Amino acid sequence: MEIVAAKARSAAKRLSLAAALAFFAAPVRAQVNPTMSGDFQNMMQWLSHGLAQGLGFFAGETFDPPHEVTDKRIQPDMSLGVGNLPLLKSQFPALGVPALQQLGVENIFPSAIVFPNLAMHLRGGLPYRMDFAIRGADMTTPPGYKISQGTPAKGQSNSIGFSLRKHFFGGDMPLLSLGLNYNHVYGVFHYNTNFNLNSNGFQATESVAGSLQWNLNSAGINAVVSDTFYHMTPFFGLGYNRVSGSVSASLQAIDTSYGIAPIYGSASQRPEQNEARVIFGSEANFTWLHMFFNTEVKAMGIASGKTYIMQAGAALPFRIGSGSGAGYASSARARPTKAERFQDTTETSGDYSPQAPRAEKATTYSPAPPPWVPPTQHREIFGGAKQDKNEAPPPQLIFLQ
């Protein structure tokens, strides 16, 4: 009987302990976790908003080297760039959970995200000094990439688009290039880290995973002025873009041990619709390669002056096509040298075209005439017969070169 009574008292204690744990665990699940999820939600609101503005600017990036492509010809070029996307840490939201405050969660996010960008263009010449380009770009993070210490990340972004340009002036005047462009940009970005949580007596190491997704469209217009000095063609321009689409961000605590409900937060933001940019750089023109460098800086809106992208690339000097094309007056290709302009001072044949061979001019060569001899002196001239005073002078020879 005593053994049975002891077992009954032990079972009652276990039942009372289980009831107490259930009583105290319920407020934790109902109060602590929703607050932590709310913090996750606020962080994702901040992150998606900042990324939407930077990615919206990069979606409008569609740089074209400022030289004309000959009609009925195509020409490829390639560029490698790096973009700087700032995150406004001063606007990081205030957190409600003390454990997250002590952890310094804002430190897992960098003050700026730097990423590479590879772009390729295939340009084609059109009549009336116009050209078009088909553009493709890829951004892939390198192996071992981290957005901050202890926060590895992996991402990829792709872009497809096209542009259409019309050129004005050139030759002895600066070249003005007006362009219309459209780009579609889409991508995904994943990162992960650990949170060492200590809240209301609860301690755990949570594996946290975050993801970003974006799908953006940008349509814009650029105006670029360029001029050639020897082999260099500096340029400067302005651009305006209309951006649409969205950027989504999510953050989730993966470890759900100790009966803790999953902690999750997500948000989606749209970029500013109106984007403006300043474009500047230079192009080096060589017979075997044309190299260019350019920078585009955000000139209007959130983080203006801090958001930028730089590129360096090369345009192949040959032009592919079966047609002979038409002449153009691009300051980057067709401006004659000083020596050519000096030779052309006596010509009135019209504009100079680099494709048309220069016509050889017929020149005359007149040897120096023999010294004049008075008629009264019947001297022999260079061993010839005596010259009569009434005899006409010998004819001059004309040679064609």
Secondary structure as the mmCIF struct_conf table of DSSP 4:
data_model
#
loop_
_struct_conf.conf_type_id
_struct_conf.id
_struct_conf.beg_label_comp_id
_struct_conf.beg_label_asym_id
_struct_conf.beg_label_seq_id
_struct_conf.end_label_comp_id
_struct_conf.end_label_asym_id
_struct_conf.end_label_seq_id
HELX_RH_AL_P HELX_RH_AL_P1 GLU A 2 PRO A 27
HELX_RH_PI_P HELX_RH_PI_P1 VAL A 28 VAL A 32
HELX_RH_AL_P HELX_RH_AL_P2 ASN A 33 ALA A 59
TURN_TY1_P TURN_TY1_P1 GLY A 60 GLY A 60
BEND BEND1 PRO A 66 PRO A 66
STRN STRN1 ASP A 71 ASP A 71
TURN_TY1_P TURN_TY1_P2 LYS A 72 LYS A 72
STRN STRN2 ILE A 74 PRO A 86
HELX_RH_3T_P HELX_RH_3T_P1 LYS A 89 GLN A 91
HELX_LH_PP_P HELX_LH_PP_P1 PHE A 92 LEU A 95
BEND BEND2 GLY A 96 GLY A 96
HELX_RH_AL_P HELX_RH_AL_P3 PRO A 98 LEU A 103
TURN_TY1_P TURN_TY1_P3 GLY A 104 GLY A 104
HELX_RH_3T_P HELX_RH_3T_P2 VAL A 105 ILE A 108
BEND BEND3 PHE A 109 PHE A 109
BEND BEND4 SER A 111 SER A 111
STRN STRN3 ALA A 112 LEU A 126
TURN_TY1_P TURN_TY1_P4 PRO A 127 ARG A 129
STRN STRN4 MET A 130 THR A 140
HELX_LH_PP_P HELX_LH_PP_P2 THR A 141 PRO A 142
TURN_TY1_P TURN_TY1_P5 PRO A 143 GLY A 144
STRN STRN5 LYS A 146 SER A 148
TURN_TY1_P TURN_TY1_P6 GLN A 149 GLY A 150
STRN STRN6 THR A 151 PHE A 169
TURN_TY1_P TURN_TY1_P7 GLY A 171 ASP A 172
BEND BEND5 MET A 173 MET A 173
STRN STRN7 LEU A 175 SER A 199
TURN_TY1_P TURN_TY1_P8 ASN A 200 GLY A 201
STRN STRN8 PHE A 202 SER A 226
STRN STRN9 PHE A 229 PHE A 229
TURN_TY1_P TURN_TY1_P9 TYR A 230 HIS A 231
STRN STRN10 MET A 232 ALA A 253
TURN_TY1_P TURN_TY1_P10 TYR A 258 GLY A 259
HELX_LH_PP_P HELX_LH_PP_P3 ILE A 260 PRO A 262
STRN STRN11 ILE A 263 GLN A 269
BEND BEND6 GLN A 273 GLN A 273
STRN STRN12 ASN A 274 ASN A 285
BEND BEND7 THR A 287 TRP A 288
STRN STRN13 HIS A 290 LYS A 298
BEND BEND8 MET A 300 GLY A 301
TURN_TY1_P TURN_TY1_P11 ILE A 302 LYS A 306
STRN STRN14 TYR A 308 ALA A 315
BEND BEND9 PRO A 317 PRO A 317
STRN STRN15 ILE A 320 ILE A 320
BEND BEND10 SER A 322 GLY A 323
TURN_TY1_P TURN_TY1_P12 SER A 331 ALA A 334
HELX_LH_PP_P HELX_LH_PP_P4 ARG A 335 THR A 337
HELX_RH_AL_P HELX_RH_AL_P4 LYS A 338 GLN A 343
HELX_RH_3T_P HELX_RH_3T_P3 ASP A 344 THR A 346
BEND BEND11 SER A 349 SER A 349
BEND BEND12 ASP A 351 ASP A 351
BEND BEND13 PRO A 354 ALA A 356
HELX_LH_PP_P HELX_LH_PP_P5 PRO A 357 ALA A 362
HELX_LH_PP_P HELX_LH_PP_P6 PRO A 367 TRP A 372
TURN_TY1_P TURN_TY1_P13 PRO A 375 THR A 376
BEND BEND14 GLN A 377 GLN A 377
STRN STRN16 GLU A 380 GLU A 380
BEND BEND15 ILE A 381 ILE A 381
TURN_TY1_P TURN_TY1_P14 PHE A 382 GLY A 383
HELX_LH_PP_P HELX_LH_PP_P7 ALA A 385 ALA A 385
STRN STRN17 LYS A 386 LYS A 386
HELX_LH_PP_P HELX_LH_PP_P8 GLN A 387 ASP A 388
TURN_TY1_P TURN_TY1_P15 LYS A 389 ASN A 390
BEND BEND16 GLU A 391 GLU A 391
HELX_LH_PP_P HELX_LH_PP_P9 ALA A 392 LEU A 397
#
